[in-house]
Amino acid sequence: MSTLPRTDPRDAEVSLLWRRVSLAVVVLRFAIPLAAVPLIPFLIRNQITLLVLLRPQKEFLLVGGGQTRFLGEPGVLALLLAYLPLGVLAVTAFFVVGRAYRTPLREENGPAWLHRVVPPRQLELAQRVLAKRGPVIAVLARIAAMPPTVLAAAAGTSDVAPRAYLIADAIGALLGFGMAVGVGLALGRAYEEGGVWLTVVGVVLFAAMIALVTWWIRREADRDEGAPDPAAPTADRG
């Protein structure tokens, strides 16, 4: 006799309207960057602002900062306005989807599209680090090579307060934006004054910093894994 998947009454906290709106945004947030991949070679040379709009990633913000320093355009404000829609606002929809589909995401028994948009292995890592560090990890994750969409979905599946998480994520997004564009501006100046080799050194150091923060987050997720729970009952040793 088959059994129905377990459900969590809290899955119904999100109204049908917000589910539909959030799902539409999530699909767009997933599909638009993929569709833009063939355009990267052209856009990175001629339309970096449009590329940031379609794929709000650190490396393209870095290039945008460098072009702003070297060519005088597109400018920091233009890059910020291009970054906000998919880089910040759309991530909120992943939190809502995580909250609305917390049971299918936790038990990996949801529709295939859901687990493609929010890969189970990445979700499990994000859930572990959130459980240990709370919403503040969203700030560091925006600097690390960790998908903010998956982390937002993981926060949605947890008991984290929406306001606390989304504020932390917004702060992290702005810090990550400022860091990437700022480094790009500095590298543009380095290219002007020191040539290509100094620029390469700067890029390597930037990548190393991101890798270090990513390593720390993963270490925090795995730290003390498998250790006995201090709150769990233990046998009497007497």
Residue pairs with C-beta under 8 A, 6 or more apart in sequence:
5 103
5 104
5 107
5 109
6 103
6 107
7 103
8 102
8 103
10 99
10 102
11 99
11 100
11 101
11 102
11 103
13 99
13 100
14 22
14 96
14 99
14 100
18 96
18 100
19 96
19 97
19 100
21 93
22 93
22 94
22 96
22 97
22 100
23 93
23 97
25 90
25 93
26 90
26 93
26 94
26 97
26 117
26 149
27 117
28 90
29 86
29 90
29 91
29 93
29 94
29 149
30 116
30 117
30 149
32 54
32 55
32 86
33 54
33 55
33 86
35 54
36 43
36 51
36 54
36 55
39 51
39 54
40 51
40 55
43 50
43 51
43 54
44 51
44 60
44 63
48 60
48 63
48 64
48 67
48 74
48 79
49 64
49 74
49 78
49 79
49 82
50 82
51 60
52 60
52 61
52 64
52 79
52 82
52 83
52 87
53 82
53 83
53 85
53 86
54 86
55 86
56 82
56 83
56 86
56 87
58 176
58 180
58 210
59 180
61 79
61 83
61 177
61 180
61 181
61 184
62 180
62 181
62 183
62 184
62 187
62 203
62 206
63 184
64 74
64 79
64 181
64 184
65 76
65 79
65 180
65 181
65 182
65 183
65 184
65 185
65 186
65 187
65 188
66 184
66 185
66 187
66 188
66 191
67 73
67 74
67 184
67 188
68 74
68 75
68 76
68 79
68 181
68 184
68 185
68 188
69 184
69 185
69 186
69 187
69 188
69 189
69 192
70 188
70 191
70 192
76 181
79 177
79 181
80 177
83 173
83 177
87 173
87 177
88 169
88 170
88 173
88 174
90 149
91 148
91 149
91 152
91 169
91 173
92 152
92 166
94 118
94 148
94 149
94 150
94 152
94 153
94 156
95 152
95 153
95 155
95 156
95 162
95 165
95 166
96 156
97 114
97 118
97 153
97 156
98 105
98 118
98 152
98 153
98 154
98 155
98 156
98 157
99 156
99 157
99 162
100 156
101 110
101 114
102 156
102 157
104 110
104 111
104 114
105 114
105 115
105 118
105 120
105 123
105 153
105 157
106 157
108 115
108 120
117 149
118 149
118 150
118 153
119 150
122 147
122 150
123 150
123 153
123 154
123 157
125 218
125 221
126 146
126 150
126 151
126 153
126 154
126 155
127 154
127 157
127 158
128 221
128 222
128 225
129 137
129 217
129 218
129 220
129 221
130 137
130 151
130 154
130 155
130 158
130 160
131 158
132 220
132 221
132 223
133 220
134 160
135 155
135 160
135 161
135 164
135 165
135 167
135 168
135 169
136 168
137 151
137 168
137 217
137 220
138 148
138 151
138 152
138 155
138 165
138 168
138 169
138 171
138 172
139 168
139 169
139 171
139 172
139 175
140 172
140 213
140 216
140 217
141 148
141 151
141 172
141 217
142 148
142 169
142 172
142 173
142 175
142 176
143 172
143 175
143 176
143 179
143 209
143 210
143 213
144 210
144 213
144 214
144 216
144 217
145 210
145 211
145 214
146 214
146 217
148 169
148 172
148 173
151 169
152 165
152 169
155 165
183 202
183 206
186 202
187 199
187 202
187 203
187 206
190 198
190 199
190 202
191 198
191 199
228 234
